[in-house]
Every structure is written in structure tokens, then in C-alpha cells.
């Protein structure tokens, strides 16, 4: 999603557009939060574009669990890398 927004004429943007046209996109709340964190840190001047991007696409938002049971997965170095179940 970040590449799509930063490089609107790139290959990723074309693939993303195809997905939006042909499928129902499901984005987790965790993914949206992570995109916002990345933009705030690396692209603060483009944060408004990110908001416009999310407001302008049709998607379903999946509410990520607040707490993930670490015991269900093999040891993962970064807790944020645990899969959303």
C-alpha cells in the first residue's frame, strides 16, 4: 500500500488498482495503524495523502485482536511480527 501511494505510476500501483477493481480488499486495523506509523516517521509531509488514500478506496476493515497469544506460535523475535489470528 505504501509503494502504491508513493509511486502511483509504478507496477505495484497497477497491481493494486487491478485488485481494487476485481476483488474486495480486506485491510486489518493493524495494517492501517502500521502504515500511519511509517508515514509519520518516514514521510511526515505525506501523511494527509495517506488519509486521502484510505478514504478514497473501497475496502473492508478487519479489526485486529488487541492481544495475541504468543504461545500459539513458534518463538518470534519481534512480537509485532506475530500473525493476526
C-alpha positions as CSV (number, residue, x, y, z in Angstrom):
1,X,0.0,0.0,0.0
2,X,2.8,2.3,0.8
3,X,4.5,1.7,-2.6
4,X,1.2,2.2,-4.3
5,X,0.8,5.6,-2.7
6,X,4.4,6.8,-3.1
7,X,4.7,5.6,-6.7
8,X,1.3,5.9,-8.3
9,X,2.6,5.1,-11.8
10,X,4.6,2.0,-10.8
11,X,3.9,-1.7,-11.3
12,X,2.7,-2.1,-7.7
13,X,0.1,0.6,-8.2
14,X,-1.2,-1.1,-11.4
15,X,-1.5,-4.4,-9.5
16,X,-3.2,-2.7,-6.6
17,X,-5.7,-1.0,-8.9
18,X,-6.5,-4.3,-10.5
19,X,-7.1,-5.8,-7.1
20,X,-9.4,-2.9,-6.1
21,X,-11.4,-3.3,-9.4
22,X,-11.8,-7.1,-9.3
23,X,-11.8,-8.0,-5.6
24,X,-13.0,-6.9,-2.2
25,X,-9.9,-5.7,-0.3
26,X,-9.7,-6.5,3.4
27,X,-7.2,-4.5,5.4
28,X,-6.6,-5.2,9.1
29,X,-6.7,-2.3,11.6
30,X,-3.1,-3.3,12.5
31,X,-2.0,-2.7,8.9
32,X,-3.7,0.7,8.8
33,X,-2.0,1.7,12.1
34,X,1.4,0.4,10.8
35,X,1.0,2.5,7.6
36,X,0.3,5.6,9.7
37,X,3.3,4.9,11.9
38,X,5.6,4.5,8.9
39,X,4.3,7.7,7.3
40,X,4.6,9.7,10.5
41,X,8.2,8.5,10.9
42,X,9.5,8.4,7.3
43,X,7.1,10.6,5.2
44,X,5.5,13.1,7.6
45,X,4.8,15.5,4.7
46,X,2.7,12.9,3.0
47,X,0.5,11.8,6.0
48,X,-2.5,13.7,4.5
49,X,-2.1,11.7,1.3
50,X,-2.3,8.5,3.3
51,X,-5.6,9.6,4.9
52,X,-7.0,10.6,1.5
53,X,-5.8,7.2,0.1
54,X,-7.7,5.2,2.7
55,X,-10.8,7.5,2.4
56,X,-10.7,7.0,-1.4
57,X,-10.6,3.2,-1.7
58,X,-13.3,0.7,-1.1
59,X,-12.3,-1.9,1.5
60,X,-13.5,-3.8,4.5
61,X,-11.5,-3.3,7.7
62,X,-10.7,-6.3,9.8
63,X,-10.4,-5.5,13.5
64,X,-7.0,-6.9,14.6
65,X,-7.0,-8.5,18.1
66,X,-5.7,-6.3,20.8
67,X,-3.7,-9.2,22.4
68,X,-2.3,-12.2,20.5
69,X,-1.5,-15.4,22.4
70,X,2.3,-15.8,21.8
71,X,2.2,-19.4,22.9
72,X,0.3,-20.4,19.8
73,X,3.2,-19.6,17.6
74,X,6.9,-20.5,17.3
75,X,9.3,-18.1,19.0
76,X,9.3,-14.8,17.0
77,X,11.9,-12.2,17.7
78,X,9.6,-9.2,17.3
79,X,6.2,-9.5,18.9
80,X,4.8,-7.2,16.2
81,X,5.6,-9.9,13.6
82,X,3.1,-12.4,15.1
83,X,0.4,-13.3,12.7
84,X,-3.1,-11.9,13.1
85,X,-5.3,-14.8,14.0
